[in-house]
Amino acid sequence: MTRHFILLAAIAPLAFAYSNTAPLLAWSSLKSNAIDTLPSTVRHASTILDAILNRDEICDYDAVVLVQHAGVHASDLRTLSPESEISRALKESPSTRSYPYLQNDRVDYNLPLLAPNVAKQCNSRLVTYTPGDSGIVLDSSEKHTIVLDMPRLHESGEGRSAEMKFQGNILADELSSLAVSFPKHLVVYAGLALDSHFARADSVFNAPSNTTLPEGGILKRYQLLTPGLITVLLIVLFVFLPVLFVAINALAAIQNPIKMNIPKGFNAQDRKNQ
């Protein structure tokens, strides 16, 4: 039982450490002092975004591309092909940084809200669209601040991997096209945890009014296995049930005292008269 408790103690902090986190990647086609001087370990996304977007060198680029991808996890990025645009850019760009688990609890620190400040600072054209939108026309002769608003990643299991691959291919094509049009570019790719308070609020106010439940079982309709629930299940499985089992066995091992049988022919009155 002690071994189980130690195992639980080791797993429980990990469940809480990675809850409400999302990855953040940054790369530049130019040597970037802002990216190169970023700390190797950091907890909050706002620290990284401040260090990159509030530097004067941000205006040296023809295009600043901000990719917001709600619901993406670090594990989703690991499923991308090594030949994908994101993987290739992180390997070949002069300056790169990647953070798999960052918390973003500030309402004003998602990329669409930060983009207007960047555009104003650099006097650039602000454009927001979803990758694959054929109606967007960009003029490579002027500076741009581009927000690529990726669809939310909702699927789970094999469906999630397929959806991430599909979205990743569309994003790769868009980033490749932008790299050709704007050779001097900086890209910030940021996930957004769906359980963060401002992601939930955004989904409530911007979601279409559709009351149809998604197809599939209950695990596809609701997020049941949250880190808190997993921790409770681990405590019940490895602590409470073993203790209960030991207690029941201990109670079952208790025996009644040995009864004193009265010998045959014993007479208490005769015994008293002796």
N, C-alpha and C positions, 0 to 999 in steps of 0.2 A: 504493500500500500504506500510506503514511503517513496518507492520508485515512481509510482503513478503520480503522486503529489508533486514530485520534483519535475516530472515531465509536464504536468499542467502548468506549474509555475513558469516554465520556460516558454510554453506556447502562448499563454494568455497575453503577455505584453505585446507579442508580435501581432496578435489580432487587433489590438487597439492602436498599435503604432502605424499600421498601414490603412486604417479606416479613414475615410474622408480624405484620401490623397489622390494625386494625379501626377502624371509625368510632365516635364517641361524640357524642351529641347531648343537650342539656339545654334545657328551657324551663319557664317558670313562669307561672301565671295572675296572679301578683302580682309587683310590682317586687322583684327579688331582688338584694341587694347581693353575695351569695355568687357568683351567676352573672355579674353585671356586672363584678366585679373579677377574674375569671379571666384568666390570661395568654392572649395571642392565639396564641402558639406554645408548644407543649409536646410532649414526646416520650412520656411514660408516662401511661397511663390512671389509675394510682394517684394521681398528682398532682391530677387533676381530681376524682376521686371523694372524696379526702380533703377538698378545698376545699369541696365541696358538701354532703356528707353529715355532716361533723363540725362543722358550724356550728350555733349555737343556733337560728337562724331556720328550720331544717329542721322544727321543731315548730310553726311558724305555719300549716302547711298541714293541711287536712282529710284529704288523701290524698297520700302520696308513692308515685309509680308508678315502679317499676324494671323496665325491659324488657330482658331478656337475649336476644340473637339470635345464636346461634353460627353461624359460617360466612359471615355477611354482610360484603360489601366496600363500600367507598365508591362504587364503580361501580354497585352494586345500588341504592343510594339515589337515584342520578341517573336511574334508570329510572322512579321513581315519578312519578305525575301531579302537576302543580302544584296541583291541587285536592285532593290527598290530605290526610288529617288531619295527617300529619307535616309536609308542606310548608306547609300553612296555619298550623300552630302556630308554626313557626319564623319565619314572616313577621309574624304578628299578636300573638304573646305579648309582654308587657312586657319580659321578659328572656329572651334566648336565647343559646346558644353551640353551635357545631358544630366538630368536629375530625375530619377524614376519615381520618387515618392515625396511630393511636396504638398503641404496643406495650403489652401487658399480660402480663408475665412472672411476676407474683407469684400464687401459688396462692390466697391468701386475698383476692384482689381481683376476684372475679366477683360480680355483684350478688346472687345468692341467698345467698351467704355473708355479705354486708354487711347484708342486710335485717334480720336479728334485732337487730343493734346499733341500727339506726334505730328499730325498733319499741320496744325497751326504753328508749331515750333519750326518746322522745316518749310512752311509755305508750299505744301504739296497737295495734290488732289487726293481726296479721301474716297475710296471705293469699297463697298461691302457687297459680297455676293457669295453664293454657294458654288463650290467647284463643279465644273461641268455646265454652267450656265452659258449658253451660246450667245446670249444677248448683250454680253459685256464687251465693250470696246475700250482698249487702253492705248494711250498715246505714249510711245516710248521716248518722245522728245521732251516730256515733262516729268517731274518727280511725282511719285505716287506713294500713298500709304494705303495698303491693300489689306482688307480683313476678309479672310476666307472662313466663312461660318459653316463648319462641317455639320452634317446631320447627327443627332444624338445616337449613341451606340447603346441600344436597349437589349439586344439579343443575349442569349446565354448558351453555353455548351457549344455544339458543333455549329449551330446557327450563328453564334457570335463570331466565331472564327471566319466563317464565310462572309459575314457582313463587314468585318474589319478588312478582309482582303479586298472586297468590292470597293469600299470607301477608300482604302489605301491606294488602289490603282487609279481611281479618279483624281485623288489628291496628287499622286505622282505625276500624272499627265499635266495637271495645272501648274505644279511647281517647275516642271521642265520647260513649259511654255514661257513662264514668267522669267526664268533664268536666261532664256534666249533673248527676250525682249528687253530685260534689264540686267545687263552683265554685272553691274555693281548693285548687289542686293543683300539684304539681311533678312533672315527668316526666324521667327519665334513661333514654335509649335507648343501649345499649352493645352493640356487636358483640363477638364472641369468635373470634379466629383459630383455625381447626381444627388448625393445625400447632403451636399452643402446647402445652407439655408437660402442663398440667393439663386442657386440652380433650381431648387424646388419652387421658389417664388416665380422664376421666369417660366417654368413649365406650366404653372397654374394660370398665369395671365396671358401667355402666348399660345397655349395649346388649343387646337381646334375643338369645337364643341361636338365631340363624338363619344357617345356613351356605349358603343359596341365594345365588348370585352375582347381582348386578343385571343386568338386561337391557341389551343394547347392546354396543358395541365395547369395546376395551381402555381407551380414554381415559375411558369412563364408569365402569369398574371400578377403575381405579388412577389416582392423581395422578402422571403421568409428567413433565409439563413444570413442574418446580419452578424457582425462581429460580436455584439453583446449576447445574442442568442447562442452562438457557437460556444462562447465562454461559459454560459450557464450550463449547456449540455455537457461540456467537458467536466465541469465541477460535479454535476450529478453522476456522470459515468465513472469518473476516476476517484471521487472522494466520498460522496454520499452513499452510493450503492455498496462499495466495499465495506464501509463502516456499518451499514445496515446488515450486510451479510454476516460480518463477524459477530455483531450483537445477537442476531438470531441464533447462530451456532452456539454462542455462549449460553443463551437461555435454554436451548434444547439440551445442553449437556448437564444442566442441574438435575440431580436426582433426589427423591424423597428419602428421609432418614430410614434406616432399617427398623422394621416393626419388631417389637418384643412379643413373641408368641407366648401365651400362658401355658405352662405344662399341663398335661392331662392329669386329672385327679387333684389338682390344686384347689384347696379350700381356704379362702381368706379368713374365715372365722376360726378354723382350727389353727391356722398359723398364728392368729392373735392370742389364742389361749395358751399357746406354748410358752 
